[in-house]
């Protein structure tokens, strides 16, 4: 059984029936905002990206990581 809608959707977009678009002033304000946010989060974002990448690599190799850590700690214990 197929259901066909009897009326058009009742939601509206932000353009309110006109073609969607942004003015040059809006583009300029958005560009300035994105530049400001990027400058504020530069180093912290890089650090977080690196930590996320390391976590993904380590979590994909849990058993191997545990074995390597055990071997390193055992070797350090034997040498001390």
N, C-alpha and C positions, 0 to 999 in steps of 0.2 A: 504494500500500500504506500503510495507516494503522497507526501503532503506538500502542497503548493501554498506559499504565502498569499494571503488575500490583500494585504496592505503593505506599502513600502516600510522600511525600517523607520523608527521614530527617533533615532539618535541624530545629533548634529555634530559637525566638526567645528573646530575653532574658526574656520574660514566663513562659517555661516552662509553657505551656499555660493560664495564667490570662489574663484580659483585660489588655491593655497599659494602663498608666497611670503617673502620677507623683504622688508625695505633695506636699503643700503645701511641705514642707521642701525637697524636690528642686527645685521650681519657684522657690523663694526663692533657693536656692544658684545656680541657673542664671542667674537675673536679675541677681544680684550679680556673677557672673563676666562676663556680657556687658556690664554697665555699666562694670566695671573695664577690660576689654579695649578698649572703645570710647573711654574717656577716655585711655588710653595711646597709641592710634594715631590720634587725632583729626587733628592737623595733617599728619602724615606721610601718612595715608590721603588727605586732601584734595589734597595736593601730587601724590601718585601718580595719583590719579584725573584731575587736570587734565593731567598729562603724558601719560597714556594717551589722553585725548580729543584732545589736540593731535596726537599721533602718528597717530591714526586719520584725522584730517582731512588731515594732510599726506601720509600714505601713499596715500590715495585720490586725491590730486592731485599725483603725483610730477612729471609734466612741467610743470604749471603752477607748482609750487613751485620747481623748478629754474630756470625762466624768470624768475620774480620775483626770486629770489636773485641771478641773473646780472645782471639789470637794476639792482638796488640796488647791488651791488658795482661795476658799471661806472660808475654815476652817482657813487658815492663816490670812485672812482679819478679820474674826470674833474674833480671839484670840488676835489680836494686838490692 
